[in-house]
Amino acid sequence: MAWKLIFQRAARKEFDRLPQRPKARILNALERLVQDPYAMTNVKALVGSELFRLRVGNYRVMYRLENEELIVLVVEVVARKDAY
């Protein structure tokens, strides 16, 4: 059973402003993520938070898993230099 992908409004705006090539790579990674969020290799749980970080090239996607509804909620999409 695949998970559903949902962007928060701010994350959708950040994603839409990205150049086409990174946007395509991020979307591809998110499509793989929703198949099984616990099997991804470029994922790290953020310390002191319920968020996870997905690394896609020079970009980072912060997201939260809502297990009851099988939802991957994208909270933030940022360039690596701005993420930390």
Biopython code that builds the backbone (N, CA, C, O; Angstrom):
import numpy as np
from Bio.PDB.StructureBuilder import StructureBuilder

atoms = [
    (1, "MET", "N", (0.846, -1.185, 0.000)),
    (1, "MET", "CA", (0.000, 0.000, 0.000)),
    (1, "MET", "C", (0.889, 1.246, 0.000)),
    (1, "MET", "O", (1.699, 1.438, 0.907)),
    (2, "ALA", "N", (0.736, 2.069, -1.000)),
    (2, "ALA", "CA", (1.566, 3.264, -1.133)),
    (2, "ALA", "C", (1.053, 4.390, -0.243)),
    (2, "ALA", "O", (-0.142, 4.499, 0.034)),
    (3, "TRP", "N", (1.968, 5.198, 0.181)),
    (3, "TRP", "CA", (1.644, 6.357, 0.989)),
    (3, "TRP", "C", (1.214, 7.498, 0.077)),
    (3, "TRP", "O", (1.486, 7.482, -1.123)),
    (4, "LYS", "N", (0.547, 8.477, 0.652)),
    (4, "LYS", "CA", (0.107, 9.653, -0.091)),
    (4, "LYS", "C", (1.079, 10.797, 0.188)),
    (4, "LYS", "O", (1.499, 10.990, 1.329)),
    (5, "LEU", "N", (1.438, 11.553, -0.848)),
    (5, "LEU", "CA", (2.362, 12.666, -0.732)),
    (5, "LEU", "C", (1.588, 13.973, -0.692)),
    (5, "LEU", "O", (0.781, 14.253, -1.580)),
    (6, "ILE", "N", (1.835, 14.776, 0.342)),
    (6, "ILE", "CA", (1.179, 16.076, 0.489)),
    (6, "ILE", "C", (2.239, 17.112, 0.822)),
    (6, "ILE", "O", (3.107, 16.877, 1.663)),
    (7, "PHE", "N", (2.165, 18.264, 0.153)),
    (7, "PHE", "CA", (3.061, 19.388, 0.424)),
    (7, "PHE", "C", (2.323, 20.408, 1.287)),
    (7, "PHE", "O", (1.156, 20.707, 1.033)),
    (8, "GLN", "N", (2.997, 20.942, 2.308)),
    (8, "GLN", "CA", (2.470, 22.125, 2.971)),
    (8, "GLN", "C", (2.584, 23.280, 1.984)),
    (8, "GLN", "O", (3.405, 23.235, 1.068)),
    (9, "ARG", "N", (1.777, 24.300, 2.162)),
    (9, "ARG", "CA", (1.728, 25.415, 1.215)),
    (9, "ARG", "C", (3.111, 26.046, 0.995)),
    (9, "ARG", "O", (3.508, 26.276, -0.147)),
    (10, "ALA", "N", (3.835, 26.323, 2.065)),
    (10, "ALA", "CA", (5.158, 26.948, 1.947)),
    (10, "ALA", "C", (6.137, 26.027, 1.221)),
    (10, "ALA", "O", (6.942, 26.489, 0.413)),
    (11, "ALA", "N", (6.070, 24.734, 1.506)),
    (11, "ALA", "CA", (6.960, 23.779, 0.840)),
    (11, "ALA", "C", (6.644, 23.692, -0.646)),
    (11, "ALA", "O", (7.555, 23.564, -1.464)),
    (12, "ARG", "N", (5.377, 23.761, -1.004)),
    (12, "ARG", "CA", (4.987, 23.733, -2.422)),
    (12, "ARG", "C", (5.533, 24.958, -3.149)),
    (12, "ARG", "O", (6.001, 24.848, -4.282)),
    (13, "LYS", "N", (5.478, 26.121, -2.507)),
    (13, "LYS", "CA", (6.013, 27.339, -3.119)),
    (13, "LYS", "C", (7.523, 27.227, -3.305)),
    (13, "LYS", "O", (8.051, 27.606, -4.351)),
    (14, "GLU", "N", (8.224, 26.704, -2.287)),
    (14, "GLU", "CA", (9.670, 26.522, -2.396)),
    (14, "GLU", "C", (9.993, 25.564, -3.539)),
    (14, "GLU", "O", (10.907, 25.810, -4.326)),
    (15, "PHE", "N", (9.245, 24.482, -3.622)),
    (15, "PHE", "CA", (9.466, 23.484, -4.662)),
    (15, "PHE", "C", (9.217, 24.063, -6.045)),
    (15, "PHE", "O", (9.996, 23.819, -6.967)),
    (16, "ASP", "N", (8.153, 24.820, -6.203)),
    (16, "ASP", "CA", (7.805, 25.407, -7.504)),
    (16, "ASP", "C", (8.842, 26.411, -7.992)),
    (16, "ASP", "O", (8.978, 26.605, -9.200)),
    (17, "ARG", "N", (9.573, 27.053, -7.091)),
    (17, "ARG", "CA", (10.590, 28.040, -7.461)),
    (17, "ARG", "C", (11.921, 27.416, -7.884)),
    (17, "ARG", "O", (12.796, 28.120, -8.388)),
    (18, "LEU", "N", (12.083, 26.123, -7.689)),
    (18, "LEU", "CA", (13.350, 25.469, -8.021)),
    (18, "LEU", "C", (13.545, 25.374, -9.534)),
    (18, "LEU", "O", (12.574, 25.361, -10.290)),
    (19, "PRO", "N", (14.813, 25.309, -9.974)),
    (19, "PRO", "CA", (15.085, 25.055, -11.396)),
    (19, "PRO", "C", (14.536, 23.680, -11.806)),
    (19, "PRO", "O", (14.346, 22.804, -10.962)),
    (20, "GLN", "N", (14.289, 23.505, -13.084)),
    (20, "GLN", "CA", (13.624, 22.297, -13.580)),
    (20, "GLN", "C", (14.374, 21.005, -13.265)),
    (20, "GLN", "O", (13.755, 20.028, -12.841)),
    (21, "ARG", "N", (15.688, 20.977, -13.462)),
    (21, "ARG", "CA", (16.449, 19.735, -13.250)),
    (21, "ARG", "C", (16.403, 19.252, -11.797)),
    (21, "ARG", "O", (16.098, 18.082, -11.569)),
    (22, "PRO", "N", (16.696, 20.109, -10.798)),
    (22, "PRO", "CA", (16.589, 19.632, -9.409)),
    (22, "PRO", "C", (15.149, 19.279, -9.033)),
    (22, "PRO", "O", (14.909, 18.354, -8.257)),
    (23, "LYS", "N", (14.206, 20.018, -9.585)),
    (23, "LYS", "CA", (12.800, 19.734, -9.289)),
    (23, "LYS", "C", (12.431, 18.312, -9.748)),
    (23, "LYS", "O", (11.732, 17.588, -9.040)),
    (24, "ALA", "N", (12.903, 17.928, -10.925)),
    (24, "ALA", "CA", (12.628, 16.587, -11.445)),
    (24, "ALA", "C", (13.288, 15.514, -10.578)),
    (24, "ALA", "O", (12.689, 14.473, -10.312)),
    (25, "ARG", "N", (14.522, 15.769, -10.139)),
    (25, "ARG", "CA", (15.218, 14.804, -9.270)),
    (25, "ARG", "C", (14.503, 14.648, -7.931)),
    (25, "ARG", "O", (14.359, 13.535, -7.425)),
    (26, "ILE", "N", (14.058, 15.764, -7.361)),
    (26, "ILE", "CA", (13.360, 15.721, -6.073)),
    (26, "ILE", "C", (12.035, 14.983, -6.220)),
    (26, "ILE", "O", (11.689, 14.161, -5.371)),
    (27, "LEU", "N", (11.296, 15.265, -7.278)),
    (27, "LEU", "CA", (10.019, 14.594, -7.496)),
    (27, "LEU", "C", (10.213, 13.095, -7.677)),
    (27, "LEU", "O", (9.422, 12.301, -7.167)),
    (28, "ASN", "N", (11.251, 12.704, -8.391)),
    (28, "ASN", "CA", (11.563, 11.289, -8.561)),
    (28, "ASN", "C", (11.866, 10.634, -7.213)),
    (28, "ASN", "O", (11.384, 9.537, -6.931)),
    (29, "ALA", "N", (12.662, 11.304, -6.385)),
    (29, "ALA", "CA", (12.998, 10.770, -5.055)),
    (29, "ALA", "C", (11.759, 10.671, -4.180)),
    (29, "ALA", "O", (11.602, 9.702, -3.437)),
    (30, "LEU", "N", (10.874, 11.663, -4.257)),
    (30, "LEU", "CA", (9.643, 11.625, -3.456)),
    (30, "LEU", "C", (8.712, 10.511, -3.917)),
    (30, "LEU", "O", (8.026, 9.901, -3.098)),
    (31, "GLU", "N", (8.680, 10.238, -5.223)),
    (31, "GLU", "CA", (7.863, 9.133, -5.718)),
    (31, "GLU", "C", (8.372, 7.798, -5.194)),
    (31, "GLU", "O", (7.576, 6.912, -4.881)),
    (32, "ARG", "N", (9.694, 7.642, -5.093)),
    (32, "ARG", "CA", (10.256, 6.427, -4.499)),
    (32, "ARG", "C", (9.979, 6.383, -2.998)),
    (32, "ARG", "O", (9.741, 5.316, -2.434)),
    (33, "LEU", "N", (10.013, 7.546, -2.361)),
    (33, "LEU", "CA", (9.782, 7.622, -0.915)),
    (33, "LEU", "C", (8.383, 7.148, -0.541)),
    (33, "LEU", "O", (8.221, 6.423, 0.440)),
    (34, "VAL", "N", (7.378, 7.543, -1.302)),
    (34, "VAL", "CA", (6.005, 7.177, -0.948)),
    (34, "VAL", "C", (5.726, 5.695, -1.165)),
    (34, "VAL", "O", (4.739, 5.174, -0.646)),
    (35, "GLN", "N", (6.574, 5.008, -1.920)),
    (35, "GLN", "CA", (6.399, 3.564, -2.069)),
    (35, "GLN", "C", (6.699, 2.841, -0.757)),
    (35, "GLN", "O", (5.974, 1.926, -0.365)),
    (36, "ASP", "N", (7.774, 3.258, -0.082)),
    (36, "ASP", "CA", (8.122, 2.708, 1.233)),
    (36, "ASP", "C", (9.054, 3.682, 1.937)),
    (36, "ASP", "O", (10.266, 3.633, 1.727)),
    (37, "PRO", "N", (8.505, 4.577, 2.780)),
    (37, "PRO", "CA", (9.328, 5.609, 3.417)),
    (37, "PRO", "C", (10.403, 5.078, 4.357)),
    (37, "PRO", "O", (11.336, 5.803, 4.702)),
    (38, "TYR", "N", (10.284, 3.841, 4.767)),
    (38, "TYR", "CA", (11.269, 3.290, 5.697)),
    (38, "TYR", "C", (12.413, 2.571, 4.984)),
    (38, "TYR", "O", (13.341, 2.100, 5.641)),
    (39, "ALA", "N", (12.366, 2.476, 3.648)),
    (39, "ALA", "CA", (13.400, 1.767, 2.905)),
    (39, "ALA", "C", (14.377, 2.698, 2.196)),
    (39, "ALA", "O", (15.328, 2.222, 1.578)),
    (40, "MET", "N", (14.173, 3.995, 2.267)),
    (40, "MET", "CA", (15.049, 4.947, 1.571)),
    (40, "MET", "C", (16.412, 5.019, 2.258)),
    (40, "MET", "O", (16.513, 4.915, 3.480)),
    (41, "THR", "N", (17.455, 5.200, 1.451)),
    (41, "THR", "CA", (18.808, 5.232, 1.999)),
    (41, "THR", "C", (19.303, 6.638, 2.304)),
    (41, "THR", "O", (20.190, 6.797, 3.143)),
    (42, "ASN", "N", (18.764, 7.660, 1.655)),
    (42, "ASN", "CA", (19.226, 9.030, 1.861)),
    (42, "ASN", "C", (18.378, 9.773, 2.885)),
    (42, "ASN", "O", (18.218, 10.991, 2.797)),
    (43, "VAL", "N", (17.842, 9.051, 3.844)),
    (43, "VAL", "CA", (16.947, 9.633, 4.839)),
    (43, "VAL", "C", (17.621, 9.608, 6.209)),
    (43, "VAL", "O", (18.307, 8.652, 6.572)),
    (44, "LYS", "N", (17.405, 10.683, 6.950)),
    (44, "LYS", "CA", (17.953, 10.761, 8.302)),
    (44, "LYS", "C", (16.909, 11.402, 9.201)),
    (44, "LYS", "O", (16.297, 12.402, 8.827)),
    (45, "ALA", "N", (16.704, 10.837, 10.379)),
    (45, "ALA", "CA", (15.796, 11.439, 11.359)),
    (45, "ALA", "C", (16.501, 12.644, 11.974)),
    (45, "ALA", "O", (17.669, 12.559, 12.352)),
    (46, "LEU", "N", (15.795, 13.753, 12.072)),
    (46, "LEU", "CA", (16.377, 14.950, 12.662)),
    (46, "LEU", "C", (16.279, 14.875, 14.183)),
    (46, "LEU", "O", (15.213, 14.583, 14.726)),
    (47, "VAL", "N", (17.369, 15.133, 14.856)),
    (47, "VAL", "CA", (17.448, 15.040, 16.312)),
    (47, "VAL", "C", (16.561, 16.107, 16.946)),
    (47, "VAL", "O", (16.599, 17.269, 16.542)),
    (48, "GLY", "N", (15.766, 15.716, 17.933)),
    (48, "GLY", "CA", (14.920, 16.661, 18.654)),
    (48, "GLY", "C", (13.704, 17.098, 17.871)),
    (48, "GLY", "O", (13.098, 18.120, 18.193)),
    (49, "SER", "N", (13.334, 16.347, 16.848)),
    (49, "SER", "CA", (12.213, 16.721, 15.997)),
    (49, "SER", "C", (11.537, 15.458, 15.493)),
    (49, "SER", "O", (12.123, 14.376, 15.509)),
    (50, "GLU", "N", (10.317, 15.605, 15.053)),
    (50, "GLU", "CA", (9.616, 14.470, 14.453)),
    (50, "GLU", "C", (9.814, 14.433, 12.938)),
    (50, "GLU", "O", (9.199, 13.621, 12.245)),
    (51, "LEU", "N", (10.671, 15.312, 12.432)),
    (51, "LEU", "CA", (10.908, 15.411, 10.997)),
    (51, "LEU", "C", (12.030, 14.488, 10.540)),
    (51, "LEU", "O", (12.900, 14.090, 11.315)),
    (52, "PHE", "N", (11.978, 14.166, 9.259)),
    (52, "PHE", "CA", (13.029, 13.420, 8.593)),
    (52, "PHE", "C", (13.606, 14.309, 7.501)),
    (52, "PHE", "O", (12.944, 15.230, 7.023)),
    (53, "ARG", "N", (14.852, 14.026, 7.107)),
    (53, "ARG", "CA", (15.514, 14.774, 6.057)),
    (53, "ARG", "C", (15.863, 13.819, 4.927)),
    (53, "ARG", "O", (16.516, 12.798, 5.143)),
    (54, "LEU", "N", (15.423, 14.158, 3.721)),
    (54, "LEU", "CA", (15.768, 13.396, 2.527)),
    (54, "LEU", "C", (16.788, 14.203, 1.742)),
    (54, "LEU", "O", (16.540, 15.360, 1.403)),
    (55, "ARG", "N", (17.927, 13.601, 1.452)),
    (55, "ARG", "CA", (18.986, 14.273, 0.704)),
    (55, "ARG", "C", (18.837, 13.940, -0.774)),
    (55, "ARG", "O", (18.823, 12.773, -1.165)),
    (56, "VAL", "N", (18.728, 14.985, -1.587)),
    (56, "VAL", "CA", (18.637, 14.831, -3.040)),
    (56, "VAL", "C", (19.622, 15.816, -3.662)),
    (56, "VAL", "O", (19.290, 16.984, -3.867)),
    (57, "GLY", "N", (20.822, 15.353, -3.958)),
    (57, "GLY", "CA", (21.852, 16.236, -4.508)),
    (57, "GLY", "C", (22.170, 17.359, -3.540)),
    (57, "GLY", "O", (22.497, 17.108, -2.380)),
    (58, "ASN", "N", (22.075, 18.598, -4.007)),
    (58, "ASN", "CA", (22.357, 19.759, -3.167)),
    (58, "ASN", "C", (21.111, 20.295, -2.474)),
    (58, "ASN", "O", (21.135, 21.402, -1.936)),
    (59, "TYR", "N", (20.041, 19.541, -2.477)),
    (59, "TYR", "CA", (18.790, 19.974, -1.858)),
    (59, "TYR", "C", (18.410, 19.023, -0.741)),
    (59, "TYR", "O", (18.787, 17.852, -0.734)),
    (60, "ARG", "N", (17.652, 19.562, 0.205)),
    (60, "ARG", "CA", (17.160, 18.779, 1.329)),
    (60, "ARG", "C", (15.648, 18.935, 1.405)),
    (60, "ARG", "O", (15.113, 20.036, 1.274)),
    (61, "VAL", "N", (14.976, 17.817, 1.619)),
    (61, "VAL", "CA", (13.518, 17.809, 1.764)),
    (61, "VAL", "C", (13.224, 17.370, 3.188)),
    (61, "VAL", "O", (13.553, 16.250, 3.578)),
    (62, "MET", "N", (12.608, 18.245, 3.958)),
    (62, "MET", "CA", (12.216, 17.909, 5.320)),
    (62, "MET", "C", (10.749, 17.464, 5.274)),
    (62, "MET", "O", (9.901, 18.124, 4.675)),
    (63, "TYR", "N", (10.480, 16.343, 5.914)),
    (63, "TYR", "CA", (9.114, 15.823, 5.883)),
    (63, "TYR", "C", (8.774, 15.108, 7.184)),
    (63, "TYR", "O", (9.644, 14.781, 7.991)),
    (64, "ARG", "N", (7.490, 14.882, 7.354)),
    (64, "ARG", "CA", (6.973, 14.184, 8.540)),
    (64, "ARG", "C", (6.112, 13.029, 8.050)),
    (64, "ARG", "O", (5.386, 13.159, 7.065)),
    (65, "LEU", "N", (6.196, 11.901, 8.740)),
    (65, "LEU", "CA", (5.359, 10.752, 8.425)),
    (65, "LEU", "C", (4.152, 10.737, 9.349)),
    (65, "LEU", "O", (4.284, 10.838, 10.568)),
    (66, "GLU", "N", (2.992, 10.613, 8.760)),
    (66, "GLU", "CA", (1.757, 10.458, 9.528)),
    (66, "GLU", "C", (1.277, 9.035, 9.296)),
    (66, "GLU", "O", (0.553, 8.748, 8.344)),
    (67, "ASN", "N", (1.703, 8.147, 10.197)),
    (67, "ASN", "CA", (1.502, 6.716, 10.023)),
    (67, "ASN", "C", (0.044, 6.288, 9.983)),
    (67, "ASN", "O", (-0.299, 5.359, 9.253)),
    (68, "GLU", "N", (-0.816, 6.937, 10.744)),
    (68, "GLU", "CA", (-2.215, 6.522, 10.811)),
    (68, "GLU", "C", (-2.917, 6.673, 9.461)),
    (68, "GLU", "O", (-3.734, 5.831, 9.089)),
    (69, "GLU", "N", (-2.598, 7.753, 8.721)),
    (69, "GLU", "CA", (-3.245, 8.028, 7.447)),
    (69, "GLU", "C", (-2.361, 7.662, 6.251)),
    (69, "GLU", "O", (-2.767, 7.856, 5.105)),
    (70, "LEU", "N", (-1.152, 7.132, 6.507)),
    (70, "LEU", "CA", (-0.181, 6.819, 5.462)),
    (70, "LEU", "C", (0.101, 8.041, 4.583)),
    (70, "LEU", "O", (-0.043, 7.998, 3.361)),
    (71, "ILE", "N", (0.503, 9.125, 5.239)),
    (71, "ILE", "CA", (0.790, 10.383, 4.559)),
    (71, "ILE", "C", (2.249, 10.773, 4.792)),
    (71, "ILE", "O", (2.759, 10.702, 5.910)),
    (72, "VAL", "N", (2.908, 11.189, 3.704)),
    (72, "VAL", "CA", (4.220, 11.818, 3.780)),
    (72, "VAL", "C", (3.967, 13.306, 3.575)),
    (72, "VAL", "O", (3.615, 13.732, 2.475)),
    (73, "LEU", "N", (4.145, 14.098, 4.631)),
    (73, "LEU", "CA", (3.870, 15.527, 4.590)),
    (73, "LEU", "C", (5.178, 16.287, 4.415)),
    (73, "LEU", "O", (6.000, 16.332, 5.330)),
    (74, "VAL", "N", (5.371, 16.884, 3.243)),
    (74, "VAL", "CA", (6.585, 17.651, 2.961)),
    (74, "VAL", "C", (6.437, 19.021, 3.614)),
    (74, "VAL", "O", (5.498, 19.763, 3.327)),
    (75, "VAL", "N", (7.378, 19.341, 4.496)),
    (75, "VAL", "CA", (7.328, 20.570, 5.277)),
    (75, "VAL", "C", (8.213, 21.655, 4.673)),
    (75, "VAL", "O", (7.874, 22.837, 4.724)),
    (76, "GLU", "N", (9.353, 21.252, 4.098)),
    (76, "GLU", "CA", (10.304, 22.236, 3.594)),
    (76, "GLU", "C", (11.166, 21.622, 2.495)),
    (76, "GLU", "O", (11.549, 20.455, 2.580)),
    (77, "VAL", "N", (11.465, 22.400, 1.473)),
    (77, "VAL", "CA", (12.383, 22.012, 0.403)),
    (77, "VAL", "C", (13.380, 23.157, 0.261)),
    (77, "VAL", "O", (13.012, 24.263, -0.134)),
    (78, "VAL", "N", (14.653, 22.885, 0.586)),
    (78, "VAL", "CA", (15.650, 23.966, 0.570)),
    (78, "VAL", "C", (16.971, 23.476, 0.008)),
    (78, "VAL", "O", (17.257, 22.278, -0.008)),
    (79, "ALA", "N", (17.771, 24.429, -0.453)),
    (79, "ALA", "CA", (19.132, 24.129, -0.865)),
    (79, "ALA", "C", (19.940, 23.774, 0.372)),
    (79, "ALA", "O", (19.672, 24.292, 1.456)),
    (80, "ARG", "N", (20.919, 22.903, 0.225)),
    (80, "ARG", "CA", (21.720, 22.441, 1.351)),
    (80, "ARG", "C", (22.345, 23.603, 2.111)),
    (80, "ARG", "O", (22.376, 23.592, 3.342)),
    (81, "LYS", "N", (22.842, 24.602, 1.394)),
    (81, "LYS", "CA", (23.506, 25.735, 2.052)),
    (81, "LYS", "C", (22.563, 26.507, 2.960)),
    (81, "LYS", "O", (23.025, 27.166, 3.892)),
    (82, "ASP", "N", (21.263, 26.447, 2.723)),
    (82, "ASP", "CA", (20.290, 27.150, 3.544)),
    (82, "ASP", "C", (19.625, 26.254, 4.588)),
    (82, "ASP", "O", (18.884, 26.741, 5.442)),
    (83, "ALA", "N", (19.885, 24.956, 4.523)),
    (83, "ALA", "CA", (19.187, 24.009, 5.401)),
    (83, "ALA", "C", (19.776, 23.957, 6.807)),
    (83, "ALA", "O", (19.059, 23.668, 7.765)),
    (84, "TYR", "N", (21.065, 24.230, 6.943)),
    (84, "TYR", "CA", (21.701, 24.020, 8.247)),
    (84, "TYR", "C", (22.184, 25.282, 8.850)),
    (84, "TYR", "O", (22.743, 25.267, 9.947)),
]
sb = StructureBuilder()
sb.init_structure("model")
sb.init_model(0)
sb.init_chain("A")
sb.init_seg("    ")
for serial, (resi, resn, name, xyz) in enumerate(atoms, 1):
    if name == "N":
        sb.init_residue(resn, " ", resi, " ")
    sb.init_atom(name, np.array(xyz, "f"), 0.0, 1.0, " ", f" {name:<3s}", serial, name[0])
structure = sb.get_structure()
